[in-house]
Amino acid sequence: MKKIRRCQACLSYTLEQTHCGLAAKSVHPPPYKLQDRFADYRRKAAGLE
């Protein structure tokens, strides 16, 4: 099953791994786990705290 991706160059959506010669990033959020041991570190690194 293919997932929707977004091209970083032209900001269009695609099902392909590459678009406009660049890698397209996934638009789906990472999975959420209640017992995430590293959530505090990830939020600090992202500047959310």
C-alpha positions, 0 to 999 in steps of 0.5 A: 500500500502506498502512502501519500507524500509531499514534494519539498520543492513544489509542495504538491502531493504524490504517491511516488518516492521522488518528485521534482528530483527530490525525495518526497516526505511522508505527510502522516504523523509518526505513531503515538505510544503512551509509553514513549520513553523519549517523548520529553527529549523529542519535544525539547529537541523540537523546541516545543517545551 
